[in-house]
Amino acid sequence: MGGVKGEVLYYTTGVATVVVNFPEDRVVCQWCPYCRNEDSLRRWKCLLTGEYLVYPFQGRGNECPVEFPGGEESE
């Protein structure tokens, strides 16, 4: 393996499937275990996508990867 010491020559990509449970059809970021409030910035952030969430109490982020079999439930 050639290259400079510590140089990354390529990445191996994997895909993870996670289960996210929302209480009583309330499918907004607020209830997702991967949504965190960053106190120092006073912003909510998705830990799955890195997206900063403008309305975590009213909806889901634009980059939300969560899919709902049979269609999305709404509050």
N, CA, C and O atoms as a MOPAC input file, in Angstrom:
PM7 MOZYME 1SCF
protein

 N      0.83600 1    -1.17400 1     0.00000 1
 C      0.00000 1     0.00000 1     0.00000 1
 C      0.88400 1     1.24200 1     0.00000 1
 O      1.56300 1     1.53900 1     0.98300 1
 N      0.86300 1     1.95200 1    -1.10500 1
 C      1.65100 1     3.17300 1    -1.21000 1
 C      0.92800 1     4.35200 1    -0.61400 1
 O     -0.16100 1     4.21500 1    -0.05500 1
 N      1.52800 1     5.49000 1    -0.73500 1
 C      0.88700 1     6.70500 1    -0.24400 1
 C      1.60300 1     7.26300 1     0.96700 1
 O      2.48100 1     6.62800 1     1.55100 1
 N      1.21400 1     8.43400 1     1.31400 1
 C      1.78700 1     9.13100 1     2.45900 1
 C      1.25200 1     8.50900 1     3.74300 1
 O      0.08800 1     8.11500 1     3.81100 1
 N      2.10500 1     8.42300 1     4.75900 1
 C      1.67600 1     7.85600 1     6.03200 1
 C      0.48100 1     8.62500 1     6.58500 1
 O      0.51900 1     9.85100 1     6.69500 1
 N     -0.57500 1     7.90200 1     6.93000 1
 C     -1.77600 1     8.52600 1     7.45800 1
 C     -2.75800 1     8.97500 1     6.38400 1
 O     -3.85000 1     9.44400 1     6.70700 1
 N     -2.38700 1     8.84000 1     5.11000 1
 C     -3.27200 1     9.24800 1     4.01300 1
 C     -4.36400 1     8.19500 1     3.81700 1
 O     -4.08400 1     6.99700 1     3.86000 1
 N     -5.58800 1     8.63100 1     3.60600 1
 C     -6.69800 1     7.72500 1     3.33100 1
 C     -6.79200 1     7.55700 1     1.82100 1
 O     -6.97800 1     8.52900 1     1.09000 1
 N     -6.66400 1     6.33100 1     1.36700 1
 C     -6.70800 1     6.06200 1    -0.06700 1
 C     -8.12800 1     5.84900 1    -0.57100 1
 O     -8.43100 1     6.17200 1    -1.71900 1
 N     -9.00400 1     5.30700 1     0.27500 1
 C    -10.39900 1     5.12500 1    -0.11000 1
 C    -11.22900 1     4.85500 1     1.14300 1
 O    -10.68600 1     4.56000 1     2.20700 1
 N    -12.52000 1     4.95700 1     1.00800 1
 C    -13.44200 1     4.65700 1     2.10100 1
 C    -14.31200 1     3.47000 1     1.69500 1
 O    -14.65300 1     3.31000 1     0.52400 1
 N    -14.66300 1     2.65100 1     2.66600 1
 C    -15.61600 1     1.58100 1     2.46300 1
 C    -16.93700 1     2.06900 1     3.03100 1
 O    -17.00700 1     2.47400 1     4.19100 1
 N    -17.98200 1     2.03000 1     2.22000 1
 C    -19.27500 1     2.57100 1     2.61400 1
 C    -20.19600 1     1.46900 1     3.12300 1
 O    -20.32000 1     0.41100 1     2.50600 1
 N    -20.83400 1     1.73100 1     4.25000 1
 C    -21.82600 1     0.82500 1     4.81600 1
 C    -23.13600 1     1.57200 1     4.99800 1
 O    -23.15900 1     2.80300 1     5.02500 1
 N    -24.21200 1     0.83700 1     5.12200 1
 C    -25.53600 1     1.42300 1     5.31400 1
 C    -26.14100 1     0.80400 1     6.56700 1
 O    -26.09800 1    -0.41200 1     6.75200 1
 N    -26.71000 1     1.65500 1     7.43200 1
 C    -27.34500 1     1.17600 1     8.65600 1
 C    -28.84300 1     1.44500 1     8.60400 1
 O    -29.28000 1     2.49100 1     8.12400 1
 N    -29.60300 1     0.51600 1     9.08900 1
 C    -31.03700 1     0.70100 1     9.22700 1
 C    -31.34300 1     0.78400 1    10.71400 1
 O    -31.00200 1    -0.12300 1    11.47300 1
 N    -31.98000 1     1.86100 1    11.12700 1
 C    -32.33700 1     2.02700 1    12.53600 1
 C    -33.85000 1     2.14600 1    12.65200 1
 O    -34.51300 1     2.64000 1    11.74000 1
 N    -34.38200 1     1.69900 1    13.75900 1
 C    -35.81200 1     1.80900 1    14.02700 1
 C    -36.02400 1     3.03100 1    14.90000 1
 O    -35.34300 1     3.20600 1    15.91000 1
 N    -36.97200 1     3.88100 1    14.50900 1
 C    -37.28900 1     5.07700 1    15.28700 1
 C    -38.76100 1     4.99900 1    15.65900 1
 O    -39.62400 1     4.91200 1    14.78500 1
 N    -39.04700 1     5.03000 1    16.94400 1
 C    -40.42300 1     4.96500 1    17.43700 1
 C    -40.88500 1     6.35100 1    17.85800 1
 O    -40.21700 1     7.02400 1    18.64300 1
 N    -42.02800 1     6.77400 1    17.33400 1
 C    -42.62000 1     8.05900 1    17.67800 1
 C    -43.87400 1     7.79400 1    18.50600 1
 O    -44.63900 1     6.88800 1    18.17700 1
 N    -44.10800 1     8.56500 1    19.57900 1
 C    -45.28400 1     8.32600 1    20.41600 1
 C    -46.57800 1     8.77800 1    19.73200 1
 O    -46.70300 1     9.91700 1    19.28300 1
 N    -47.51600 1     7.86500 1    19.67000 1
 C    -48.88400 1     8.16200 1    19.21500 1
 C    -48.94100 1     8.99500 1    17.93900 1
 O    -49.63600 1    10.01000 1    17.89100 1
 N    -48.21900 1     8.57500 1    16.91100 1
 C    -48.23400 1     9.20800 1    15.58500 1
 C    -47.69400 1    10.64100 1    15.56400 1
 O    -47.93200 1    11.36500 1    14.59700 1
 N    -46.98700 1    11.05700 1    16.58600 1
 C    -46.38400 1    12.39200 1    16.60100 1
 C    -45.00500 1    12.29800 1    15.94300 1
 O    -43.98700 1    12.15500 1    16.62000 1
 N    -44.99300 1    12.38100 1    14.61700 1
 C    -43.76900 1    12.16600 1    13.84400 1
 C    -43.06500 1    13.48900 1    13.54600 1
 O    -42.94500 1    13.89900 1    12.39100 1
 N    -42.61100 1    14.13800 1    14.59200 1
 C    -41.84300 1    15.37200 1    14.46900 1
 C    -40.48100 1    15.14500 1    15.12500 1
 O    -40.33300 1    14.26800 1    15.97600 1
 N    -39.50600 1    15.92600 1    14.73000 1
 C    -38.13900 1    15.75100 1    15.21800 1
 C    -38.04100 1    15.72600 1    16.73600 1
 O    -37.22100 1    14.99900 1    17.29800 1
 N    -38.85800 1    16.50300 1    17.38400 1
 C    -38.83200 1    16.60200 1    18.84500 1
 C    -38.82900 1    15.22300 1    19.50700 1
 O    -38.16600 1    15.03300 1    20.52600 1
 N    -39.55300 1    14.27200 1    18.94900 1
 C    -39.71100 1    12.96600 1    19.57300 1
 C    -38.72400 1    11.92100 1    19.06200 1
 O    -38.75000 1    10.77600 1    19.51400 1
 N    -37.87500 1    12.28900 1    18.14800 1
 C    -36.89200 1    11.35300 1    17.59600 1
 C    -35.68300 1    11.25200 1    18.52600 1
 O    -35.15900 1    12.27800 1    18.95900 1
 N    -35.23100 1    10.03600 1    18.83900 1
 C    -34.07000 1     9.89800 1    19.72200 1
 C    -32.77000 1    10.39400 1    19.08800 1
 O    -31.76100 1    10.52600 1    19.78200 1
 N    -32.77800 1    10.66900 1    17.79900 1
 C    -31.59200 1    11.17100 1    17.11400 1
 C    -31.61600 1    12.68600 1    16.93600 1
 O    -30.80500 1    13.24100 1    16.19400 1
 N    -32.53800 1    13.34600 1    17.61100 1
 C    -32.65000 1    14.80400 1    17.58500 1
 C    -32.12100 1    15.32900 1    18.91600 1
 O    -32.55100 1    14.89100 1    19.98400 1
 N    -31.18700 1    16.27000 1    18.84000 1
 C    -30.58700 1    16.80700 1    20.06000 1
 C    -30.59100 1    18.32500 1    20.06500 1
 O    -30.41800 1    18.97600 1    19.03400 1
 N    -30.79600 1    18.87200 1    21.26400 1
 C    -30.70700 1    20.30800 1    21.46300 1
 C    -29.27400 1    20.62200 1    21.84000 1
 O    -28.78900 1    20.16200 1    22.87400 1
 N    -28.59400 1    21.39600 1    21.02000 1
 C    -27.23400 1    21.80500 1    21.32800 1
 C    -27.31700 1    23.07700 1    22.16200 1
 O    -27.46200 1    24.17500 1    21.62400 1
 N    -27.22300 1    22.92100 1    23.46400 1
 C    -27.40500 1    24.03600 1    24.39600 1
 C    -26.50000 1    25.22000 1    24.09900 1
 O    -26.92300 1    26.37200 1    24.20600 1
 N    -25.27300 1    24.94500 1    23.73000 1
 C    -24.34000 1    26.04800 1    23.49700 1
 C    -24.76900 1    26.91400 1    22.31100 1
 O    -24.46700 1    28.10700 1    22.27400 1
 N    -25.47100 1    26.31900 1    21.34300 1
 C    -25.91600 1    27.06900 1    20.16600 1
 C    -27.39800 1    27.42100 1    20.21300 1
 O    -27.88300 1    28.21100 1    19.40400 1
 N    -28.11600 1    26.82500 1    21.17400 1
 C    -29.57300 1    26.98500 1    21.26700 1
 C    -30.26600 1    26.59400 1    19.96100 1
 O    -31.18700 1    27.26600 1    19.49600 1
 N    -29.79600 1    25.49100 1    19.38900 1
 C    -30.37900 1    24.96300 1    18.15600 1
 C    -30.55900 1    23.46100 1    18.30000 1
 O    -29.86000 1    22.80400 1    19.07200 1
 N    -31.51300 1    22.93000 1    17.53900 1
 C    -31.73800 1    21.49700 1    17.48700 1
 C    -31.01600 1    20.95200 1    16.26500 1
 O    -30.96300 1    21.59800 1    15.21800 1
 N    -30.45900 1    19.74800 1    16.41400 1
 C    -29.69400 1    19.14900 1    15.32600 1
 C    -30.01600 1    17.66400 1    15.20900 1
 O    -30.19700 1    16.97300 1    16.21200 1
 N    -30.08600 1    17.18100 1    13.96200 1
 C    -30.29300 1    15.76700 1    13.70100 1
 C    -28.93900 1    15.06800 1    13.75000 1
 O    -28.00700 1    15.45500 1    13.04600 1
 N    -28.83600 1    14.04000 1    14.58100 1
 C    -27.58700 1    13.30200 1    14.70300 1
 C    -27.37100 1    12.34600 1    13.52800 1
 O    -26.25000 1    11.88700 1    13.30600 1
 N    -28.42600 1    12.04200 1    12.77900 1
 C    -28.28400 1    11.15300 1    11.62300 1
 C    -27.76800 1    11.88600 1    10.39500 1
 O    -26.96600 1    11.34000 1     9.63700 1
 N    -28.22000 1    13.11400 1    10.19500 1
 C    -27.87000 1    13.84300 1     8.97300 1
 C    -26.95500 1    15.04100 1     9.21200 1
 O    -26.30900 1    15.52100 1     8.28100 1
 N    -26.89400 1    15.52600 1    10.44800 1
 C    -26.12300 1    16.72700 1    10.74500 1
 C    -26.88400 1    18.00700 1    10.44700 1
 O    -26.34000 1    19.10200 1    10.58900 1
 N    -28.13800 1    17.87800 1    10.03500 1
 C    -28.96300 1    19.03500 1     9.67900 1
 C    -29.39400 1    19.79900 1    10.93400 1
 O    -29.82100 1    19.19500 1    11.91800 1
 N    -29.27900 1    21.13400 1    10.89400 1
 C    -29.84200 1    21.96400 1    11.94900 1
 C    -31.32600 1    22.11400 1    11.67000 1
 O    -31.72500 1    22.38800 1    10.53800 1
 N    -32.14500 1    21.93400 1    12.69900 1
 C    -33.59500 1    21.86100 1    12.53900 1
 C    -34.24900 1    23.16700 1    12.96800 1
 O    -34.11500 1    23.60600 1    14.11000 1
 N    -34.95200 1    23.76800 1    12.03600 1
 C    -35.60100 1    25.05300 1    12.28600 1
 C    -36.87400 1    24.87600 1    13.10400 1
 O    -37.13700 1    25.65200 1    14.02300 1
 N    -37.66600 1    23.85400 1    12.77300 1
 C    -38.95400 1    23.63000 1    13.44500 1
 C    -39.04800 1    22.20300 1    13.99000 1
 O    -39.84700 1    21.41400 1    13.48700 1
 N    -38.25800 1    21.85500 1    14.99700 1
 C    -38.27400 1    20.47500 1    15.48100 1
 C    -39.56900 1    20.07100 1    16.18800 1
 O    -39.81300 1    18.88200 1    16.39100 1
 N    -40.40800 1    21.05500 1    16.56900 1
 C    -41.65500 1    20.75100 1    17.27200 1
 C    -42.85000 1    20.66900 1    16.33100 1
 O    -43.91300 1    20.18400 1    16.71700 1
 N    -42.67900 1    21.14500 1    15.08600 1
 C    -43.79800 1    21.16500 1    14.13800 1
 C    -43.63600 1    20.18600 1    12.97400 1
 O    -44.62300 1    19.85800 1    12.31600 1
 N    -42.43800 1    19.71900 1    12.70800 1
 C    -42.25100 1    18.85500 1    11.54600 1
 C    -40.92200 1    18.12000 1    11.61000 1
 O    -40.28200 1    18.02600 1    12.65700 1
 N    -40.53400 1    17.60400 1    10.45100 1
 C    -39.26400 1    16.88600 1    10.33800 1
 C    -38.34700 1    17.65400 1     9.40900 1
 O    -38.80500 1    18.42600 1     8.56600 1
 N    -37.06100 1    17.44300 1     9.56400 1
 C    -36.07000 1    18.11600 1     8.74000 1
 C    -36.15100 1    17.71100 1     7.28000 1
 O    -36.66100 1    16.63900 1     6.95200 1
 N    -35.65300 1    18.56000 1     6.41400 1
 C    -35.66900 1    18.28600 1     4.97500 1
 C    -34.85000 1    17.06100 1     4.60000 1
 O    -35.13200 1    16.40900 1     3.59400 1
 N    -33.84500 1    16.74700 1     5.39500 1
 C    -32.95100 1    15.62600 1     5.10200 1
 C    -33.30100 1    14.36500 1     5.88700 1
 O    -32.53300 1    13.40300 1     5.87400 1
 N    -34.43800 1    14.35200 1     6.56300 1
 C    -34.80900 1    13.22200 1     7.41800 1
 C    -34.85100 1    11.91700 1     6.61800 1
 O    -35.56700 1    11.81900 1     5.62200 1
 N    -34.07900 1    10.91300 1     7.05700 1
 C    -34.05200 1     9.64200 1     6.33800 1
 C    -35.11600 1     8.63900 1     6.79700 1
 O    -35.20400 1     7.54300 1     6.24400 1
 N    -35.92200 1     8.99700 1     7.79700 1
 C    -36.91300 1     8.06800 1     8.33400 1
 C    -38.05000 1     7.90000 1     7.33700 1
 O    -38.64700 1     8.87500 1     6.88000 1
 N    -38.33600 1     6.64400 1     7.01100 1
 C    -39.43700 1     6.31300 1     6.10200 1
 C    -40.49700 1     5.56400 1     6.88600 1
 O    -40.19100 1     4.87700 1     7.86100 1
 N    -41.74200 1     5.69800 1     6.46100 1
 C    -42.84400 1     5.06500 1     7.14600 1
 C    -43.52400 1     4.06000 1     6.21900 1
 O    -44.12100 1     4.45300 1     5.21700 1
 N    -43.43900 1     2.76800 1     6.54200 1
 C    -44.11600 1     1.76200 1     5.72700 1
 C    -45.60900 1     2.04200 1     5.68900 1
 O    -46.23500 1     2.20800 1     6.73600 1
 N    -46.18100 1     2.09700 1     4.50600 1
 C    -47.61100 1     2.35300 1     4.37400 1
 C    -47.98100 1     3.80600 1     4.42600 1
 O    -49.16700 1     4.12800 1     4.49600 1
 N    -47.00200 1     4.71600 1     4.39400 1
 C    -47.29800 1     6.15100 1     4.40800 1
 C    -47.01400 1     6.77200 1     5.74700 1
 O    -46.98200 1     6.09300 1     6.77300 1
 N    -46.80700 1     8.07000 1     5.72900 1
 C    -46.47400 1     8.80700 1     6.95100 1
 C    -47.70800 1     9.10100 1     7.75600 1
 O    -48.75000 1     9.47300 1     7.21600 1
 N    -47.58400 1     8.93200 1     9.04900 1
 C    -48.63600 1     9.31600 1     9.97900 1
 C    -48.40600 1    10.75500 1    10.37700 1
 O    -47.26200 1    11.20700 1    10.41500 1
 N    -49.44700 1    11.47300 1    10.67000 1
 C    -49.26700 1    12.86000 1    11.10600 1
 C    -49.98400 1    13.07000 1    12.42000 1
 O    -50.88000 1    12.31900 1    12.80500 1
 N    -49.55300 1    14.12100 1    13.09200 1
 C    -50.09900 1    14.43700 1    14.41000 1
 C    -51.54500 1    14.82200 1    14.32100 1
 O    -52.16800 1    15.12100 1    15.34000 1

